[in-house]
Structures are given as structure tokens and as C-alpha cells.
Amino acid sequence: MLSFPNMAVVLTAPHMERCIGCLLCVLCSSRSRGNISLEDSAIRISFDGTSFSAQVDAGLPVSEEIVKICPRNCLALTEDQ
């Protein structure tokens, strides 16, 4: 796992142009909270007809596993600014 000593780590979605809408990140996020659900996740993926966007709830815990599961490398963990 990435280590950011004494810093808060947040999940970001810097490369959503690569997203294929598989929702693996959403399911992985909910699984890390003890449930497998599209509703109980730190990430929401939406599609406007041409592209995908991500809404990330910064108040919910995230892990490097969520970043690694994305087949298109859309997500990243960064230190909170």
C-alpha cells in the first residue's frame, strides 16, 4: 500500500477519459466497507451519453486496492492538499 506518513490520502479520478464504465472500482469500494453494492460505495460513476465521470466521497475510507482494480488506470491516491 502507498505510504503517506502523517498525511491524509484521498482518492482522485484524474484520467476519467479512459473509463469504460465497468464499475469495478465502485464494487471494490463497497466491498472494503463490508458490503458489495452499487449504493454503498465511496465512488459513483455516471455516464452523460458521451463520457463517464466520477464522484468520490472524500469522507469514506479508500484503499490502494480500489486504484489497482481499475483496468484503465483512471484512479489515483494522492495526499490531501
Buried (B, 14 or more C-beta within 10 A) or exposed (E): EEEEEEEEBBBBBEBBEBBEEBBBBBBBBBBBEEEEEEEBBBBBBEEEEEEBEBEBEEEBEBBBEBBEBBEBEBBBBBEEE
